[in-house]
């Protein structure tokens, strides 16, 4: 299970202006803000942007300036793989260490969408045991009970992080993970292609037409 919320794409105007700096071709820029204050790439700017993306990472530096922020909720086993992407990313997570005992455990706190019925039945029993430990810790404040919570917590536990990255990082993620065996990566890759001009720009990074 992976969910994205509060997606915000920023700095597109400045990134496109910077893409024209090397040839001082600002006069050819034809992008504009529409009536809803969305920045719309004109044909000239979109053509330049896609050509630069196709030309390679040295030429498409401008997409590192197209910034994206979003909340991602995903299981810990997925976050361990996401942490590969250290360059050009910042993330603030909800705290497992400080807040694991703050509310009752529930099935929806975990990614169980691919569990077999037999495993799901066993997992419900395990959650019930975790809840017993949580209640015991709230009563006793015994650090041994807290350690039980931390060390028993399965990797299917869902964590929300607010993540900041850019289109270059998203292009790397898309082409590295779109065929991954984890369904969570497929969900994120599908979300990436919904971002403004991602199909054109990220597609051009891979020499593909994704539009």
Kinemage of the C-alpha trace (Angstrom):
@kinemage 1
@onewidth
@group {chain A} dominant
@subgroup {mainchain}
@vectorlist {calphas} color= white
{ca unk a 1} P 0.000 0.000 0.000
{ca unk a 2} L 1.240 3.476 -0.900
{ca unk a 3} L -0.687 6.736 -0.776
{ca unk a 4} L 0.337 10.264 -1.782
{ca unk a 5} L -1.263 13.495 -0.583
{ca unk a 6} L -0.644 17.240 -0.556
{ca unk a 7} L 1.347 17.182 -3.802
{ca unk a 8} L 2.845 20.538 -4.706
{ca unk a 9} L 5.010 21.321 -7.773
{ca unk a 10} L 7.010 24.545 -7.536
{ca unk a 11} L 9.494 26.742 -9.389
{ca unk a 12} L 8.580 25.670 -12.926
{ca unk a 13} L 8.757 29.251 -14.205
{ca unk a 14} L 12.232 29.885 -12.810
{ca unk a 15} L 13.503 26.504 -14.012
{ca unk a 16} L 12.393 27.191 -17.593
{ca unk a 17} L 13.870 30.693 -17.516
{ca unk a 18} L 17.155 29.200 -16.331
{ca unk a 19} L 17.065 26.666 -19.154
{ca unk a 20} L 17.295 29.601 -21.570
{ca unk a 21} L 20.243 31.241 -19.817
{ca unk a 22} L 23.056 29.471 -21.756
{ca unk a 23} L 21.933 30.912 -25.113
{ca unk a 24} L 20.361 34.137 -23.794
{ca unk a 25} L 17.155 33.087 -25.542
{ca unk a 26} L 14.667 34.497 -23.038
{ca unk a 27} L 12.894 36.454 -25.785
{ca unk a 28} L 11.696 33.157 -27.271
{ca unk a 29} L 9.950 32.142 -24.075
{ca unk a 30} L 6.190 31.787 -24.589
{ca unk a 31} L 4.968 30.325 -21.279
{ca unk a 32} L 2.317 32.058 -19.184
{ca unk a 33} L 0.021 31.873 -16.177
{ca unk a 34} L -3.550 30.884 -16.982
{ca unk a 35} L -6.689 32.169 -15.256
{ca unk a 36} L -6.245 29.654 -12.415
{ca unk a 37} L -2.658 30.839 -11.834
{ca unk a 38} L -1.171 27.611 -13.201
{ca unk a 39} L 2.055 28.028 -15.151
{ca unk a 40} L 1.557 26.769 -18.698
{ca unk a 41} L 4.514 25.905 -20.924
{ca unk a 42} L 4.201 27.386 -24.411
{ca unk a 43} L 5.237 25.392 -27.502
{ca unk a 44} L 8.687 27.023 -27.691
{ca unk a 45} L 9.520 26.389 -24.054
{ca unk a 46} L 8.160 22.842 -24.064
{ca unk a 47} L 10.155 22.014 -27.199
{ca unk a 48} L 13.353 23.379 -25.638
{ca unk a 49} L 12.692 21.546 -22.354
{ca unk a 50} L 12.167 18.174 -24.022
{ca unk a 51} L 15.220 18.597 -26.270
{ca unk a 52} L 17.391 19.380 -23.257
{ca unk a 53} L 16.034 16.364 -21.388
{ca unk a 54} L 16.822 14.088 -24.322
{ca unk a 55} L 20.357 15.534 -24.553
{ca unk a 56} L 21.424 14.044 -21.199
{ca unk a 57} L 21.930 14.974 -17.564
{ca unk a 58} L 24.513 17.694 -18.277
{ca unk a 59} L 21.989 19.555 -20.424
{ca unk a 60} L 18.824 19.012 -18.386
{ca unk a 61} L 20.074 20.608 -15.188
{ca unk a 62} L 16.972 22.798 -15.182
{ca unk a 63} L 14.746 19.887 -14.106
{ca unk a 64} L 16.661 19.720 -10.828
{ca unk a 65} L 15.080 23.123 -10.161
{ca unk a 66} L 11.517 21.862 -10.651
{ca unk a 67} L 10.708 21.105 -7.033
{ca unk a 68} L 8.097 18.692 -5.698
{ca unk a 69} L 6.748 18.199 -2.191
{ca unk a 70} L 4.316 15.482 -1.161
{ca unk a 71} L 3.201 13.352 1.757
{ca unk a 72} L 3.829 9.651 1.191
{ca unk a 73} L 2.333 6.977 3.420
{ca unk a 74} L 3.951 3.591 2.856
{ca unk a 75} L 5.166 0.528 4.772
{ca unk a 76} L 8.580 0.480 6.372
{ca unk a 77} L 9.791 -2.230 3.969
{ca unk a 78} L 9.211 0.242 1.118
{ca unk a 79} L 10.834 3.165 2.902
{ca unk a 80} L 14.023 1.113 3.299
{ca unk a 81} L 14.279 1.010 -0.489
{ca unk a 82} L 13.292 4.645 -0.956
{ca unk a 83} L 16.166 5.685 1.328
{ca unk a 84} L 18.494 4.794 -1.557
{ca unk a 85} L 17.580 8.211 -2.998
{ca unk a 86} L 19.591 10.458 -0.691
{ca unk a 87} L 20.799 13.112 -3.161
{ca unk a 88} L 18.283 15.860 -3.880
{ca unk a 89} L 15.733 14.633 -1.333
{ca unk a 90} L 14.630 15.781 2.114
{ca unk a 91} L 12.091 13.953 4.299
{ca unk a 92} L 10.430 14.554 7.654
{ca unk a 93} L 8.749 11.461 9.061
{ca unk a 94} L 6.253 10.729 11.762
{ca unk a 95} L 8.130 9.441 14.813
{ca unk a 96} L 8.013 5.738 15.601
{ca unk a 97} L 10.346 6.151 18.586
{ca unk a 98} L 8.232 8.826 20.297
{ca unk a 99} L 4.683 8.059 19.192
{ca unk a 100} L 4.440 4.286 18.684
{ca unk a 101} L 2.443 3.973 21.924
{ca unk a 102} L 0.236 7.037 21.393
{ca unk a 103} L -2.853 5.291 19.986
{ca unk a 104} L -4.253 1.764 19.687
{ca unk a 105} L -2.893 -0.501 16.974
{ca unk a 106} L -5.341 -1.228 14.152
{ca unk a 107} L -5.163 -3.350 11.018
{ca unk a 108} L -5.183 -0.240 8.812
{ca unk a 109} L -1.870 0.846 10.378
{ca unk a 110} L -0.185 -1.896 8.331
{ca unk a 111} L 0.093 -2.836 4.667
{ca unk a 112} L -1.738 -6.148 4.414
{ca unk a 113} L -3.160 -5.832 0.888
{ca unk a 114} L -1.161 -8.782 -0.466
{ca unk a 115} L -1.463 -11.121 2.507
{ca unk a 116} L -3.135 -14.500 2.083
{ca unk a 117} L -6.244 -15.077 4.227
{ca unk a 118} L -4.350 -17.450 6.503
{ca unk a 119} L -1.546 -14.961 7.079
{ca unk a 120} L -4.030 -12.145 7.649
{ca unk a 121} L -5.741 -14.196 10.347
{ca unk a 122} L -2.396 -14.772 12.099
{ca unk a 123} L -1.528 -11.100 11.725
{ca unk a 124} L -4.738 -10.002 13.433
{ca unk a 125} L -3.696 -12.070 16.431
{ca unk a 126} L -0.253 -10.491 16.372
{ca unk a 127} L -1.758 -6.988 16.342
{ca unk a 128} L -3.864 -7.936 19.338
{ca unk a 129} L -0.690 -8.950 21.171
{ca unk a 130} L 1.036 -5.686 20.218
{ca unk a 131} L -1.927 -3.827 21.664
{ca unk a 132} L -1.573 -5.742 24.927
{ca unk a 133} L 2.077 -4.699 25.113
{ca unk a 134} L 1.182 -1.082 24.325
{ca unk a 135} L -1.383 -0.979 27.143
{ca unk a 136} L 1.103 -2.593 29.511
{ca unk a 137} L 3.674 0.064 28.660
{ca unk a 138} L 1.191 2.893 29.193
{ca unk a 139} L 0.492 1.533 32.645
{ca unk a 140} L 4.015 0.607 33.708
{ca unk a 141} L 6.276 2.880 31.633
{ca unk a 142} L 8.677 -0.054 31.739
{ca unk a 143} L 11.352 0.388 29.088
{ca unk a 144} L 11.324 -3.358 28.467
{ca unk a 145} L 7.730 -3.050 27.223
{ca unk a 146} L 8.725 -0.121 24.996
{ca unk a 147} L 11.543 -2.188 23.506
{ca unk a 148} L 9.062 -4.985 22.867
{ca unk a 149} L 6.964 -2.559 20.814
{ca unk a 150} L 9.935 -1.292 18.823
{ca unk a 151} L 11.502 -4.688 18.156
{ca unk a 152} L 8.256 -6.517 17.439
{ca unk a 153} L 6.955 -3.871 15.066
{ca unk a 154} L 6.740 -5.504 11.611
{ca unk a 155} L 8.102 -3.912 8.454
{ca unk a 156} L 4.540 -3.703 7.113
{ca unk a 157} L 3.888 -0.823 9.537
{ca unk a 158} L 2.873 2.288 7.579
{ca unk a 159} L 4.764 5.531 8.089
{ca unk a 160} L 3.981 8.944 6.656
{ca unk a 161} L 6.790 11.232 5.517
{ca unk a 162} L 6.688 14.663 3.929
{ca unk a 163} L 9.179 14.390 1.089
{ca unk a 164} L 10.821 17.108 -1.010
{ca unk a 165} L 12.597 16.188 -4.242
{ca unk a 166} L 12.875 17.316 -7.866
{ca unk a 167} L 12.143 16.126 -11.392
{ca unk a 168} L 15.655 14.713 -11.866
{ca unk a 169} L 15.207 12.481 -8.824
{ca unk a 170} L 11.740 11.518 -10.038
{ca unk a 171} L 13.143 10.579 -13.446
{ca unk a 172} L 15.736 8.354 -11.748
{ca unk a 173} L 13.029 6.747 -9.619
{ca unk a 174} L 10.710 6.226 -12.572
{ca unk a 175} L 13.184 4.408 -14.804
{ca unk a 176} L 14.787 2.429 -11.976
{ca unk a 177} L 11.576 1.287 -10.276
{ca unk a 178} L 8.679 1.183 -12.744
{ca unk a 179} L 9.116 -2.593 -13.257
{ca unk a 180} L 9.917 -3.387 -9.628
{ca unk a 181} L 8.219 -6.367 -7.957
{ca unk a 182} L 6.805 -4.172 -5.160
{ca unk a 183} L 3.410 -2.756 -6.110
{ca unk a 184} L 4.158 0.386 -4.074
{ca unk a 185} L 6.752 1.462 -6.651
{ca unk a 186} L 4.208 1.089 -9.444
{ca unk a 187} L 1.808 3.337 -7.542
{ca unk a 188} L 4.458 6.010 -7.085
{ca unk a 189} L 5.560 5.810 -10.729
{ca unk a 190} L 1.947 6.253 -11.833
{ca unk a 191} L 1.690 9.291 -9.564
{ca unk a 192} L 4.897 10.774 -10.990
{ca unk a 193} L 3.364 10.781 -14.469
{ca unk a 194} L 0.410 12.859 -13.229
{ca unk a 195} L 2.679 15.807 -12.325
{ca unk a 196} L 2.766 18.833 -14.661
{ca unk a 197} L 4.677 17.988 -17.867
{ca unk a 198} L 6.161 14.876 -16.270
{ca unk a 199} L 5.140 12.670 -19.196
{ca unk a 200} L 6.948 14.952 -21.645
{ca unk a 201} L 10.022 15.785 -19.555
{ca unk a 202} L 10.596 12.492 -17.734
{ca unk a 203} L 9.725 10.628 -20.916
{ca unk a 204} L 12.352 12.622 -22.779
{ca unk a 205} L 14.914 11.764 -20.092
{ca unk a 206} L 14.467 8.135 -21.070
{ca unk a 207} L 14.109 8.785 -24.777
{ca unk a 208} L 10.446 7.763 -24.623
{ca unk a 209} L 7.108 9.329 -25.501
{ca unk a 210} L 5.001 8.866 -22.380
{ca unk a 211} L 2.404 11.513 -23.251
